[in-house]
Amino acid sequence: MTRVPAVLDNLLMLPMPCVIGILLAYWGLLAMLVHRVLVPWIAGRNGHKLGKLEAEVPAQIGLAFGLLISFIAIPVWDQHTRAEEAARTEAAMYREMLQAAADCSDVDCLPITSAVQECVRFIAFEEWPQMGKLESPRVAAPPLRNLRTAIHALPDGSARTELRDLLRQATEARETRLRIAATRPPPTRWTIVGVLGMLTLLGVGLIHADSYRARRVALSMVAVGISCCFVILFAYTRPYLGQFAVKPLDLVVLVDDAAADRPAGGRIGMATAPRAR
């Protein structure tokens, strides 16, 4: 597994306004460094020491930066979407299992209801809080093992077949969730994007080396734009960390419904999110 500095996880766990402020301050300081130190050092105080720098040079660097951001953002958003879908699928399968157990007239189906409820509570309140710092996709889940044993103990029939199929789908969704939680973006990705962002700032500064005011305005605008790119990436790069983290809202609703003896109480949806705690 790729090791990521703990400072990045700590940053992602902050409220989004704090993340935005930190990124703006970081890139703003870099822009100020370019404006006051690097450009005068390279091009001189009046900007004539370097000569004329063609705009195409920083434009190519900026294009590379923008393309790389796009290539990174697409899989980041796709991974966040898959995490949301896995959470919804997992909760839906457990609700269907409760419904199937309630509709089963066989007395052997009675332990299934309690086993499903125990499994859902474990996932929502014990396993899910570990998602943000999960380092391995293998997490011991005794309630899930007990549920599997209870289903296998059922006599052959349509109820057992249906429950086994629902459990398989719930398990697959859980495995997808665990794999996503244990995935870390490689540090090389952030290093390359950061270096390209710095080169973009330097290139913009050198283009306006002969105009102090124009250089200051241009660098400010570029610094804000780069900060926005990083805000988008940081907000979704870890689906189980941060303000936009995927939460077990549907599972918590299912726990509440089961506790109220309403295991079949309608379909779970994101619209029920306000009931989650």
Beta strands, then each sheet from edge to edge (+ up, - down):
end
